[in-house]
């Protein structure tokens, strides 16, 4: 599990998978499947120039390559995370980490 903040790139690459779970105060333990999301990299300019669209929970090779090439201090932003459970489909909160 990776929380927001600074994360060593090797930790990210060791488990290149996005998962979502219900909040701790939610009464039911729903299993959520990640359907799709966007990944962007911001090297400090404030706004990522482009997004990589992903349609699988596992990072594809182009995202893994971008993580490997990212400079230390680059913010990796994961947004528009669409998830599905057996009862509904919704968007999970955006998430970002600083690559060390």
MODELLER restraints for C-alpha pairs under 7 A, 6 or more apart:
rsr = mdl.restraints
at = mdl.atoms
rsr.add(forms.Gaussian(group=physical.xy_distance, feature=features.Distance(at['CA:4:A'], at['CA:95:A']), mean=6.86, stdev=0.5))
rsr.add(forms.Gaussian(group=physical.xy_distance, feature=features.Distance(at['CA:4:A'], at['CA:96:A']), mean=5.80, stdev=0.5))
rsr.add(forms.Gaussian(group=physical.xy_distance, feature=features.Distance(at['CA:4:A'], at['CA:97:A']), mean=5.04, stdev=0.5))
rsr.add(forms.Gaussian(group=physical.xy_distance, feature=features.Distance(at['CA:5:A'], at['CA:97:A']), mean=4.97, stdev=0.5))
rsr.add(forms.Gaussian(group=physical.xy_distance, feature=features.Distance(at['CA:5:A'], at['CA:98:A']), mean=5.71, stdev=0.5))
rsr.add(forms.Gaussian(group=physical.xy_distance, feature=features.Distance(at['CA:6:A'], at['CA:97:A']), mean=5.81, stdev=0.5))
rsr.add(forms.Gaussian(group=physical.xy_distance, feature=features.Distance(at['CA:6:A'], at['CA:98:A']), mean=4.47, stdev=0.5))
rsr.add(forms.Gaussian(group=physical.xy_distance, feature=features.Distance(at['CA:6:A'], at['CA:99:A']), mean=5.91, stdev=0.5))
rsr.add(forms.Gaussian(group=physical.xy_distance, feature=features.Distance(at['CA:6:A'], at['CA:100:A']), mean=6.11, stdev=0.5))
rsr.add(forms.Gaussian(group=physical.xy_distance, feature=features.Distance(at['CA:7:A'], at['CA:97:A']), mean=6.53, stdev=0.5))
rsr.add(forms.Gaussian(group=physical.xy_distance, feature=features.Distance(at['CA:7:A'], at['CA:98:A']), mean=6.04, stdev=0.5))
rsr.add(forms.Gaussian(group=physical.xy_distance, feature=features.Distance(at['CA:7:A'], at['CA:99:A']), mean=5.31, stdev=0.5))
rsr.add(forms.Gaussian(group=physical.xy_distance, feature=features.Distance(at['CA:7:A'], at['CA:100:A']), mean=5.56, stdev=0.5))
rsr.add(forms.Gaussian(group=physical.xy_distance, feature=features.Distance(at['CA:8:A'], at['CA:99:A']), mean=5.82, stdev=0.5))
rsr.add(forms.Gaussian(group=physical.xy_distance, feature=features.Distance(at['CA:8:A'], at['CA:100:A']), mean=4.60, stdev=0.5))
rsr.add(forms.Gaussian(group=physical.xy_distance, feature=features.Distance(at['CA:9:A'], at['CA:67:A']), mean=6.82, stdev=0.5))
rsr.add(forms.Gaussian(group=physical.xy_distance, feature=features.Distance(at['CA:9:A'], at['CA:99:A']), mean=5.66, stdev=0.5))
rsr.add(forms.Gaussian(group=physical.xy_distance, feature=features.Distance(at['CA:9:A'], at['CA:100:A']), mean=6.08, stdev=0.5))
rsr.add(forms.Gaussian(group=physical.xy_distance, feature=features.Distance(at['CA:16:A'], at['CA:58:A']), mean=5.76, stdev=0.5))
rsr.add(forms.Gaussian(group=physical.xy_distance, feature=features.Distance(at['CA:16:A'], at['CA:59:A']), mean=5.33, stdev=0.5))
rsr.add(forms.Gaussian(group=physical.xy_distance, feature=features.Distance(at['CA:17:A'], at['CA:57:A']), mean=5.53, stdev=0.5))
rsr.add(forms.Gaussian(group=physical.xy_distance, feature=features.Distance(at['CA:17:A'], at['CA:58:A']), mean=4.25, stdev=0.5))
rsr.add(forms.Gaussian(group=physical.xy_distance, feature=features.Distance(at['CA:17:A'], at['CA:59:A']), mean=5.89, stdev=0.5))
rsr.add(forms.Gaussian(group=physical.xy_distance, feature=features.Distance(at['CA:18:A'], at['CA:57:A']), mean=5.12, stdev=0.5))
rsr.add(forms.Gaussian(group=physical.xy_distance, feature=features.Distance(at['CA:18:A'], at['CA:58:A']), mean=6.32, stdev=0.5))
rsr.add(forms.Gaussian(group=physical.xy_distance, feature=features.Distance(at['CA:19:A'], at['CA:34:A']), mean=6.47, stdev=0.5))
rsr.add(forms.Gaussian(group=physical.xy_distance, feature=features.Distance(at['CA:19:A'], at['CA:57:A']), mean=6.93, stdev=0.5))
rsr.add(forms.Gaussian(group=physical.xy_distance, feature=features.Distance(at['CA:20:A'], at['CA:32:A']), mean=5.94, stdev=0.5))
rsr.add(forms.Gaussian(group=physical.xy_distance, feature=features.Distance(at['CA:21:A'], at['CA:31:A']), mean=6.78, stdev=0.5))
rsr.add(forms.Gaussian(group=physical.xy_distance, feature=features.Distance(at['CA:21:A'], at['CA:32:A']), mean=6.22, stdev=0.5))
rsr.add(forms.Gaussian(group=physical.xy_distance, feature=features.Distance(at['CA:22:A'], at['CA:29:A']), mean=6.65, stdev=0.5))
rsr.add(forms.Gaussian(group=physical.xy_distance, feature=features.Distance(at['CA:22:A'], at['CA:30:A']), mean=6.55, stdev=0.5))
rsr.add(forms.Gaussian(group=physical.xy_distance, feature=features.Distance(at['CA:30:A'], at['CA:85:A']), mean=6.53, stdev=0.5))
rsr.add(forms.Gaussian(group=physical.xy_distance, feature=features.Distance(at['CA:31:A'], at['CA:85:A']), mean=5.80, stdev=0.5))
rsr.add(forms.Gaussian(group=physical.xy_distance, feature=features.Distance(at['CA:32:A'], at['CA:83:A']), mean=5.99, stdev=0.5))
rsr.add(forms.Gaussian(group=physical.xy_distance, feature=features.Distance(at['CA:32:A'], at['CA:84:A']), mean=5.39, stdev=0.5))
rsr.add(forms.Gaussian(group=physical.xy_distance, feature=features.Distance(at['CA:32:A'], at['CA:85:A']), mean=4.72, stdev=0.5))
rsr.add(forms.Gaussian(group=physical.xy_distance, feature=features.Distance(at['CA:33:A'], at['CA:83:A']), mean=5.37, stdev=0.5))
rsr.add(forms.Gaussian(group=physical.xy_distance, feature=features.Distance(at['CA:33:A'], at['CA:84:A']), mean=5.19, stdev=0.5))
rsr.add(forms.Gaussian(group=physical.xy_distance, feature=features.Distance(at['CA:33:A'], at['CA:85:A']), mean=6.32, stdev=0.5))
rsr.add(forms.Gaussian(group=physical.xy_distance, feature=features.Distance(at['CA:34:A'], at['CA:56:A']), mean=6.95, stdev=0.5))
rsr.add(forms.Gaussian(group=physical.xy_distance, feature=features.Distance(at['CA:34:A'], at['CA:57:A']), mean=5.37, stdev=0.5))
rsr.add(forms.Gaussian(group=physical.xy_distance, feature=features.Distance(at['CA:34:A'], at['CA:82:A']), mean=6.08, stdev=0.5))
rsr.add(forms.Gaussian(group=physical.xy_distance, feature=features.Distance(at['CA:34:A'], at['CA:83:A']), mean=4.44, stdev=0.5))
rsr.add(forms.Gaussian(group=physical.xy_distance, feature=features.Distance(at['CA:34:A'], at['CA:84:A']), mean=6.57, stdev=0.5))
rsr.add(forms.Gaussian(group=physical.xy_distance, feature=features.Distance(at['CA:35:A'], at['CA:55:A']), mean=5.88, stdev=0.5))
rsr.add(forms.Gaussian(group=physical.xy_distance, feature=features.Distance(at['CA:35:A'], at['CA:56:A']), mean=6.03, stdev=0.5))
rsr.add(forms.Gaussian(group=physical.xy_distance, feature=features.Distance(at['CA:35:A'], at['CA:57:A']), mean=6.75, stdev=0.5))
rsr.add(forms.Gaussian(group=physical.xy_distance, feature=features.Distance(at['CA:35:A'], at['CA:82:A']), mean=5.48, stdev=0.5))
rsr.add(forms.Gaussian(group=physical.xy_distance, feature=features.Distance(at['CA:35:A'], at['CA:83:A']), mean=5.36, stdev=0.5))
rsr.add(forms.Gaussian(group=physical.xy_distance, feature=features.Distance(at['CA:35:A'], at['CA:84:A']), mean=6.90, stdev=0.5))
rsr.add(forms.Gaussian(group=physical.xy_distance, feature=features.Distance(at['CA:36:A'], at['CA:54:A']), mean=5.45, stdev=0.5))
rsr.add(forms.Gaussian(group=physical.xy_distance, feature=features.Distance(at['CA:36:A'], at['CA:55:A']), mean=4.17, stdev=0.5))
rsr.add(forms.Gaussian(group=physical.xy_distance, feature=features.Distance(at['CA:36:A'], at['CA:56:A']), mean=5.91, stdev=0.5))
rsr.add(forms.Gaussian(group=physical.xy_distance, feature=features.Distance(at['CA:36:A'], at['CA:81:A']), mean=5.93, stdev=0.5))
rsr.add(forms.Gaussian(group=physical.xy_distance, feature=features.Distance(at['CA:36:A'], at['CA:82:A']), mean=5.37, stdev=0.5))
rsr.add(forms.Gaussian(group=physical.xy_distance, feature=features.Distance(at['CA:37:A'], at['CA:53:A']), mean=6.14, stdev=0.5))
rsr.add(forms.Gaussian(group=physical.xy_distance, feature=features.Distance(at['CA:37:A'], at['CA:54:A']), mean=5.42, stdev=0.5))
rsr.add(forms.Gaussian(group=physical.xy_distance, feature=features.Distance(at['CA:37:A'], at['CA:55:A']), mean=6.66, stdev=0.5))
rsr.add(forms.Gaussian(group=physical.xy_distance, feature=features.Distance(at['CA:37:A'], at['CA:78:A']), mean=6.79, stdev=0.5))
rsr.add(forms.Gaussian(group=physical.xy_distance, feature=features.Distance(at['CA:37:A'], at['CA:79:A']), mean=5.89, stdev=0.5))
rsr.add(forms.Gaussian(group=physical.xy_distance, feature=features.Distance(at['CA:37:A'], at['CA:80:A']), mean=5.14, stdev=0.5))
rsr.add(forms.Gaussian(group=physical.xy_distance, feature=features.Distance(at['CA:37:A'], at['CA:81:A']), mean=4.34, stdev=0.5))
rsr.add(forms.Gaussian(group=physical.xy_distance, feature=features.Distance(at['CA:37:A'], at['CA:82:A']), mean=6.21, stdev=0.5))
rsr.add(forms.Gaussian(group=physical.xy_distance, feature=features.Distance(at['CA:38:A'], at['CA:51:A']), mean=5.92, stdev=0.5))
rsr.add(forms.Gaussian(group=physical.xy_distance, feature=features.Distance(at['CA:38:A'], at['CA:52:A']), mean=5.54, stdev=0.5))
rsr.add(forms.Gaussian(group=physical.xy_distance, feature=features.Distance(at['CA:38:A'], at['CA:53:A']), mean=4.68, stdev=0.5))
rsr.add(forms.Gaussian(group=physical.xy_distance, feature=features.Distance(at['CA:38:A'], at['CA:54:A']), mean=5.99, stdev=0.5))
rsr.add(forms.Gaussian(group=physical.xy_distance, feature=features.Distance(at['CA:38:A'], at['CA:78:A']), mean=5.62, stdev=0.5))
rsr.add(forms.Gaussian(group=physical.xy_distance, feature=features.Distance(at['CA:38:A'], at['CA:79:A']), mean=5.21, stdev=0.5))
rsr.add(forms.Gaussian(group=physical.xy_distance, feature=features.Distance(at['CA:38:A'], at['CA:80:A']), mean=6.05, stdev=0.5))
rsr.add(forms.Gaussian(group=physical.xy_distance, feature=features.Distance(at['CA:39:A'], at['CA:51:A']), mean=5.47, stdev=0.5))
rsr.add(forms.Gaussian(group=physical.xy_distance, feature=features.Distance(at['CA:39:A'], at['CA:52:A']), mean=5.10, stdev=0.5))
rsr.add(forms.Gaussian(group=physical.xy_distance, feature=features.Distance(at['CA:39:A'], at['CA:53:A']), mean=6.60, stdev=0.5))
rsr.add(forms.Gaussian(group=physical.xy_distance, feature=features.Distance(at['CA:39:A'], at['CA:76:A']), mean=6.95, stdev=0.5))
rsr.add(forms.Gaussian(group=physical.xy_distance, feature=features.Distance(at['CA:39:A'], at['CA:77:A']), mean=5.61, stdev=0.5))
rsr.add(forms.Gaussian(group=physical.xy_distance, feature=features.Distance(at['CA:39:A'], at['CA:78:A']), mean=4.66, stdev=0.5))
rsr.add(forms.Gaussian(group=physical.xy_distance, feature=features.Distance(at['CA:39:A'], at['CA:79:A']), mean=6.55, stdev=0.5))
rsr.add(forms.Gaussian(group=physical.xy_distance, feature=features.Distance(at['CA:40:A'], at['CA:48:A']), mean=5.92, stdev=0.5))
rsr.add(forms.Gaussian(group=physical.xy_distance, feature=features.Distance(at['CA:40:A'], at['CA:50:A']), mean=6.28, stdev=0.5))
rsr.add(forms.Gaussian(group=physical.xy_distance, feature=features.Distance(at['CA:40:A'], at['CA:51:A']), mean=4.68, stdev=0.5))
rsr.add(forms.Gaussian(group=physical.xy_distance, feature=features.Distance(at['CA:40:A'], at['CA:52:A']), mean=6.31, stdev=0.5))
rsr.add(forms.Gaussian(group=physical.xy_distance, feature=features.Distance(at['CA:40:A'], at['CA:76:A']), mean=5.82, stdev=0.5))
rsr.add(forms.Gaussian(group=physical.xy_distance, feature=features.Distance(at['CA:40:A'], at['CA:77:A']), mean=5.12, stdev=0.5))
rsr.add(forms.Gaussian(group=physical.xy_distance, feature=features.Distance(at['CA:40:A'], at['CA:78:A']), mean=6.64, stdev=0.5))
rsr.add(forms.Gaussian(group=physical.xy_distance, feature=features.Distance(at['CA:41:A'], at['CA:48:A']), mean=5.69, stdev=0.5))
rsr.add(forms.Gaussian(group=physical.xy_distance, feature=features.Distance(at['CA:41:A'], at['CA:74:A']), mean=6.49, stdev=0.5))
rsr.add(forms.Gaussian(group=physical.xy_distance, feature=features.Distance(at['CA:41:A'], at['CA:75:A']), mean=5.64, stdev=0.5))
rsr.add(forms.Gaussian(group=physical.xy_distance, feature=features.Distance(at['CA:41:A'], at['CA:76:A']), mean=4.67, stdev=0.5))
rsr.add(forms.Gaussian(group=physical.xy_distance, feature=features.Distance(at['CA:41:A'], at['CA:77:A']), mean=6.19, stdev=0.5))
rsr.add(forms.Gaussian(group=physical.xy_distance, feature=features.Distance(at['CA:42:A'], at['CA:48:A']), mean=4.74, stdev=0.5))
rsr.add(forms.Gaussian(group=physical.xy_distance, feature=features.Distance(at['CA:42:A'], at['CA:74:A']), mean=5.58, stdev=0.5))
rsr.add(forms.Gaussian(group=physical.xy_distance, feature=features.Distance(at['CA:42:A'], at['CA:75:A']), mean=5.01, stdev=0.5))
rsr.add(forms.Gaussian(group=physical.xy_distance, feature=features.Distance(at['CA:42:A'], at['CA:76:A']), mean=6.53, stdev=0.5))
rsr.add(forms.Gaussian(group=physical.xy_distance, feature=features.Distance(at['CA:43:A'], at['CA:73:A']), mean=6.82, stdev=0.5))
rsr.add(forms.Gaussian(group=physical.xy_distance, feature=features.Distance(at['CA:43:A'], at['CA:74:A']), mean=4.43, stdev=0.5))
rsr.add(forms.Gaussian(group=physical.xy_distance, feature=features.Distance(at['CA:43:A'], at['CA:75:A']), mean=6.32, stdev=0.5))
rsr.add(forms.Gaussian(group=physical.xy_distance, feature=features.Distance(at['CA:44:A'], at['CA:74:A']), mean=6.69, stdev=0.5))
rsr.add(forms.Gaussian(group=physical.xy_distance, feature=features.Distance(at['CA:72:A'], at['CA:99:A']), mean=5.61, stdev=0.5))
rsr.add(forms.Gaussian(group=physical.xy_distance, feature=features.Distance(at['CA:72:A'], at['CA:100:A']), mean=4.72, stdev=0.5))
rsr.add(forms.Gaussian(group=physical.xy_distance, feature=features.Distance(at['CA:73:A'], at['CA:98:A']), mean=5.66, stdev=0.5))
rsr.add(forms.Gaussian(group=physical.xy_distance, feature=features.Distance(at['CA:73:A'], at['CA:99:A']), mean=5.50, stdev=0.5))
rsr.add(forms.Gaussian(group=physical.xy_distance, feature=features.Distance(at['CA:73:A'], at['CA:100:A']), mean=5.86, stdev=0.5))
rsr.add(forms.Gaussian(group=physical.xy_distance, feature=features.Distance(at['CA:74:A'], at['CA:98:A']), mean=5.60, stdev=0.5))
rsr.add(forms.Gaussian(group=physical.xy_distance, feature=features.Distance(at['CA:74:A'], at['CA:99:A']), mean=5.43, stdev=0.5))
rsr.add(forms.Gaussian(group=physical.xy_distance, feature=features.Distance(at['CA:75:A'], at['CA:96:A']), mean=6.61, stdev=0.5))
rsr.add(forms.Gaussian(group=physical.xy_distance, feature=features.Distance(at['CA:75:A'], at['CA:97:A']), mean=5.64, stdev=0.5))
rsr.add(forms.Gaussian(group=physical.xy_distance, feature=features.Distance(at['CA:75:A'], at['CA:98:A']), mean=4.38, stdev=0.5))
rsr.add(forms.Gaussian(group=physical.xy_distance, feature=features.Distance(at['CA:75:A'], at['CA:99:A']), mean=6.18, stdev=0.5))
rsr.add(forms.Gaussian(group=physical.xy_distance, feature=features.Distance(at['CA:76:A'], at['CA:96:A']), mean=5.44, stdev=0.5))
rsr.add(forms.Gaussian(group=physical.xy_distance, feature=features.Distance(at['CA:76:A'], at['CA:97:A']), mean=5.38, stdev=0.5))
rsr.add(forms.Gaussian(group=physical.xy_distance, feature=features.Distance(at['CA:76:A'], at['CA:98:A']), mean=6.19, stdev=0.5))
rsr.add(forms.Gaussian(group=physical.xy_distance, feature=features.Distance(at['CA:76:A'], at['CA:99:A']), mean=6.96, stdev=0.5))
rsr.add(forms.Gaussian(group=physical.xy_distance, feature=features.Distance(at['CA:77:A'], at['CA:95:A']), mean=5.98, stdev=0.5))
rsr.add(forms.Gaussian(group=physical.xy_distance, feature=features.Distance(at['CA:77:A'], at['CA:96:A']), mean=4.32, stdev=0.5))
rsr.add(forms.Gaussian(group=physical.xy_distance, feature=features.Distance(at['CA:77:A'], at['CA:97:A']), mean=6.76, stdev=0.5))
rsr.add(forms.Gaussian(group=physical.xy_distance, feature=features.Distance(at['CA:78:A'], at['CA:94:A']), mean=5.78, stdev=0.5))
rsr.add(forms.Gaussian(group=physical.xy_distance, feature=features.Distance(at['CA:78:A'], at['CA:95:A']), mean=5.14, stdev=0.5))
rsr.add(forms.Gaussian(group=physical.xy_distance, feature=features.Distance(at['CA:78:A'], at['CA:96:A']), mean=5.88, stdev=0.5))
rsr.add(forms.Gaussian(group=physical.xy_distance, feature=features.Distance(at['CA:79:A'], at['CA:94:A']), mean=4.42, stdev=0.5))
rsr.add(forms.Gaussian(group=physical.xy_distance, feature=features.Distance(at['CA:79:A'], at['CA:95:A']), mean=6.38, stdev=0.5))
rsr.add(forms.Gaussian(group=physical.xy_distance, feature=features.Distance(at['CA:80:A'], at['CA:91:A']), mean=6.39, stdev=0.5))
rsr.add(forms.Gaussian(group=physical.xy_distance, feature=features.Distance(at['CA:80:A'], at['CA:94:A']), mean=6.49, stdev=0.5))
rsr.add(forms.Gaussian(group=physical.xy_distance, feature=features.Distance(at['CA:81:A'], at['CA:91:A']), mean=5.36, stdev=0.5))
rsr.add(forms.Gaussian(group=physical.xy_distance, feature=features.Distance(at['CA:81:A'], at['CA:92:A']), mean=5.31, stdev=0.5))
rsr.add(forms.Gaussian(group=physical.xy_distance, feature=features.Distance(at['CA:81:A'], at['CA:94:A']), mean=6.81, stdev=0.5))
rsr.add(forms.Gaussian(group=physical.xy_distance, feature=features.Distance(at['CA:82:A'], at['CA:90:A']), mean=5.79, stdev=0.5))
rsr.add(forms.Gaussian(group=physical.xy_distance, feature=features.Distance(at['CA:82:A'], at['CA:91:A']), mean=4.46, stdev=0.5))
rsr.add(forms.Gaussian(group=physical.xy_distance, feature=features.Distance(at['CA:82:A'], at['CA:92:A']), mean=6.34, stdev=0.5))
rsr.add(forms.Gaussian(group=physical.xy_distance, feature=features.Distance(at['CA:83:A'], at['CA:89:A']), mean=5.72, stdev=0.5))
rsr.add(forms.Gaussian(group=physical.xy_distance, feature=features.Distance(at['CA:83:A'], at['CA:90:A']), mean=5.55, stdev=0.5))
rsr.add(forms.Gaussian(group=physical.xy_distance, feature=features.Distance(at['CA:83:A'], at['CA:91:A']), mean=5.91, stdev=0.5))
rsr.add(forms.Gaussian(group=physical.xy_distance, feature=features.Distance(at['CA:83:A'], at['CA:92:A']), mean=6.72, stdev=0.5))
rsr.add(forms.Gaussian(group=physical.xy_distance, feature=features.Distance(at['CA:84:A'], at['CA:90:A']), mean=6.50, stdev=0.5))
